[in-house]
Amino acid sequence: MNKTSSPSFKISKTNLALLQRLSNASGISGDEGEIRAIIRQEITPYVDEIKVDAMGNLLALKHAKIKNPVKVLVASHMDEVGFMIVDDDGDGLFVFEVVGGVDARQLLAKMVTVGKEKLPGIIGAKPIHLLESGEIHDVVKTHAMRIDVGPANSSRVKVGDYAAFATRFHQNGTSITGKALDDRLGVAGLIELVRHVPENVEFMAAFTVQEEIGLRGARVAAFAFQPDFAIALDSTPAIDLPRPDGEENTQYNCRLGGGPAIYLADAGTLSDPRLVRFLTALAEKHGIPYQYRQPGGGGTDAGSLHKTGAGIPTISISVPGRYAHTAIMMAQIPDWENTLRLLIAALQNISREILAVDRS
């Protein structure tokens, strides 16, 4: 491992302003154009090549300044969970389908914005005082809900329009909250990484589409780039709340305040153990707090990246956040900052020598 100074990167007001802009923008799976436009504006001055592929991924390349450089792909997904309008019930009431993994228990009375005009709407259902006794404790199914935009806006909504949660970004000390921080934390982080690429790396940035509905864009991006290494930069659930019975919570994936979550395994990927050892050693060398994301369900773009072509050594690194796939997520600025510090160190030190030893 090359000797480098400890990464001194700090999250700035500019970084937070960009994250706020990305969080407040809409980018449901299949409709990522608003996010893509922001990213293109931010990274174009810093990359040598940039294009949008047939899937809608935004792919950028920053060339190395040496011969035979190591090729590193970092992927962050642009899309978020949300809704699609599928039928018109009249009087401003619209039937919708969920796009991505959203818990129906989280939806009632949530504000949304609908279509390109971002019309205000409410997810509604029968009020509690009109429920039959047997219905009170039932979870209302999404087919019984409607998005209500009011009669005046009824003609401005059409079948096929997307709807996003209307939550606005907010900072409270070191805590940040907002919608779609999964994975706008990764997107804003990857934009920042583009500005810190060392000269020895052929850097490939993939801002991917449709991760929330099957990791679809990542497979296409990896096929186009064919990197030596791939890293999925994402956000992962911090299931770290106390148990109601007072016993120790042993079911967490990771914890807020614990630093970047390095993946050992998830439902779609067994991380390359050489990369696990590489990142762990870097974090310990530079005094960067880190944690292992506990094996279990869920997944990231790594699930597609590592299976592309002849196979790509791949790992995921995520910023922990509470309340994923709801109208709001909470994360900690130091966790985001330390994730980027670790990734900057990784780019400074990565080499093909990591692959010189057996994977096991």
N, C-alpha and C positions, 0 to 999 in steps of 0.2 A: 504494500500500500504506500502510495506517495505521501510524503510529509507535507501537510498544508496547515496553514493557520486556522484556528477555529472560526467557522462562519459567524460573522458579526451582524447578519441581517436582522433588521427590526421592522415590524409592521408599522407603516406610516399612515398619516391621515389620508394620503393619496390612495394607498392600498384599501383602506376602509371605505373611501368614497366610491372606488370602483366596485367593491363587493356589494355595497348598497345599491348601486346602479344595476348590477347583474341580478341581485336578489329581487328587486322590485319589477324587473322586466319579466315578460312571459315567455316560456319556452317548453310547452308540453311536448312529449314525444311525438315526432312527426311534424312539429310546427316550431322548429328551433331558430327561425330566421332572425328574430329580434336579438337573440343572444349572439348569433353568428355575426351580425353587423357590428355589435359592440366590440367583439374580440378582434375582428378584422381591423377596425379603426385603431385598436390599442397596439397590435403586434406588427403591423405592416412596416413601420420604420426599422424594426429590429431583425427581420428575417430576410433571407435571400430568395426564397420561393414561397408562394402561397397559392392555394387553389381550393375550390369546393368540389368534392367528388360527386359521383352519381347518387350516393346515399344522402348527401347533405353534410358530411363531415367537413370541417375546415382543417386542412392539412398544411402545415408550415415546416420549412426546412431552413436550418441555419448551418452553413457549411463550416467544417473544421479548417484550421490553418496549417495542418500537418498532413503528411501522406499516410494512407492506410489508417485512418482514425477509427476508433470504436464508434459504432452506430447505436445510439440510444433513443428509444421511443418513449415519450411520456404521454399518457392519454388521460383526459378528463372529459366527462360527458356533460354536454350542454343541456340535456333535456331534464324535465321534472315531471312528477306525477300530476295528474289533473283530470280533465273531463272533456268529453265530446258530446255535442248536441246531436241527438239521433231522431227526435220526433217533436212535433209542435202540437201541444194540447189546446192551444188557443188562449187568449187573454193574457199573454205574456208568460205562460207556464210551458216549460220545455222538458221533455224526457231526455235523460243523459246516460252515457256509459262512462265508467271509470277508465282512465288510461293509466296503467301502471298499478302498483300495489298500494291501495289505500283502504284503510279500515273503515267500514261503513259507520262504526260507532262514533267516528270523529267528525262526521259530515254535517249533521243537522245544525241549522242556523248559522252556518259559516257564510261569510261574504265571498263572492267571486267576481271576477271580471270576465266578460264574454266577448269573444270575437276581436277583430282588429281594432274596433272602436273602444274596446275595454269598457263595455257597458256594465254598470253595477247590477249584480244579481244576488239572490239569497237562495241557499239550498234549504228547501222547506218540506214539511210533511204535516200530517195531522197533529194538532197541538195536544199536549198532555191531558187537558181537561175534557177532551172529546174522545179519549181512548176508552175502549171497553176494558173491563177489569183484567181479562186475560192478556191484553196487549201491553200493559204498562211495563212489564219487565222484559219484553221482547226487543231484540235489536231490529230497528227498522231497516229493511232491505233497500238497496239503492233503486230497485225498480218501483218502489213506492214513494220515492222522493222526486221532487221536481226542482229545476232551477227557475226561479221567479224573477223576471226582469221588469214586471209591471206592464199593463196594457199599452202604455204610451210607447214603449220600446219594442213591442212585439214584432213589428214589421222589420226591425233592424237586425234581427237574429234569424239565422237560417240553419237548416240541418247541415252538419259538417263543421260548424264553428267549434272552436276550442274554448274552454273556460279554465281559468287559473284561480287559485286562492288569491284573495285580495290583501293578504297580510303585508304590512310595510316593515322594512328593515329598521332595527333600533339597536343602539348601543347603550349599555348601562355599565359603566366601569370597564372591567375586562370581559364582561359577558356581551354577546351579540345574539340577537334573535331576528328571525325573518323566515320567509318561505324559501324553499328551494336551495337552502344552504347545502343540501345534497343535490347537486354537486357544484354549486357556484363557489364554494370554498376552494374546490379543486380547480375550477376554471380560472378564478382570479389568481390562484397560486401558480398555475401553469403560465399565465401571462407574465407573471413576475419572473419565473424561471427563465423564460426566453431572454430576459435582460441580463442573466447571470451565467450564460453558457461559456465554459472555458474553451480555449482554442483547440484543445486536443479531442473534442467530441463533435461528431457529426450528429447534430441534435434534431430530432424529429418530434414535432408537437402535433398531437391529434386531438382536436376538440370534437368529440364524437356525438352522434345522434342515436336515439332509440335505445339507450342503455336500459332504461326502466321497463322496457317491454321485450327484453331478450338479448341484450348486449350485441345488437345488430350492427351498429356502425363500426365497432371496434374491430371486428373480423375483417371488414373491407379495408380499414386503415392499415392494419398490420400487414395485410397482403400487399398493399401498395408500397410500403416502406421496407419490409424485410429487414428489421433491425437485428443487431447482435443481442440486445437486451430490451426488455419492455417493462415499464412501471405504470401501474394504474394509480392515479392520484384521485382519491375519492373522499367521501365522508362516511362514517360508520356509526351505527347506533351505540350510544353510551347507555347501557342498561344498568345504571349504577344507583338507582333510588333505593332507599331502605325498604326492607320487607315489612309488610304490615304486622307480622307476628313478632317482630323484634329480633328474629334470627338473622344470621349473616347472609347477605345476598351472594350466593355462589353462582348465579346464572348470568352475570354480566358478560357482555362482549368486551367492553373496555370502559374506562372511566374518564370523565371530564377532569382536566388538570393533570393527567398522566402523561401528556406528550403524544407524539405521533403514534398511531397504532400500526405496527408492523404485522402483516398477515402471515400466519403459519399455514392456515387452511381455511376454506369456507366451503359452501355447497358446490362451488364450481371449479375450485382451483386448489391444488397442493403447491404452495409457493416453492420456487427453486431454493433448496436449503443453502446453496452457496450464496445466494443473495440475502437470505435471512442472516447468515453469519457476517457477511460484508456490512450490512446496515447496522447490525448490533454492535460490531466492533467500532464502526465510525461514531455511533452515538456515544459509546462509552469513552472513546478517545477524546471527544470534543465536549464532554459533559452535557450532552443533549438528553433531556429526559425522554424516555420512550416506554412503550408497553407493547406486549404481544396481544393482538386481537384474538380473542379466544375462538378456537374452532367451533363451527356450528353452521347455521343457515345463512342465507343471503349470499351476495356475491358482488363482484365488480367487473369492469371491462376485462380484467385479467382472465376471466373465464373463457373469453373468445381469443384474446391475444395469444395465450400460450399454446393454443391448438392450431395456429395458422401456419400454413406451409409445412416445413419439416419440423416445426416446433420452435418456440422462442423461450429462452429463460426469462421468467416473468415473476413479478412480485407486486403486491398492492401495499400502498401506504395511505392511511386515511386519517383525517381529522375527526376526533370523536364529537358526537353531538346527540343531545337528547331529543326525543319526540319525533324521530324520523318518519317521513311519509305521512305527515299530518299537515295542518295549515301553518305550523310554525316549528322551527327547530331552534334550540339553544346551543351555542358553542362558546369556547373560550379563546380569546385572542392569543394567549401564550401557547396554546396547543397548536394553533394555526402557524404561528411564528416558528415554533420549534420543528414543525413538519417541513417548512421551507428551508430552515437551517440544515436539517438532515439531508434533504434532497440536493441542496447546493453542494454540500460536502461530498455527496455521492457522485455528482457529476465531475467534481474536481479529482476524484480518486478512482473512478471506474476504469477497468481495463480488461482485456481478454484473459489476463492471468487468472481472474476469478474462475474462469471455466476450465483451467488447466487441471483441476482436481476433479475426482469423481463426484457426481451429483449427490450421492448418498452420504 
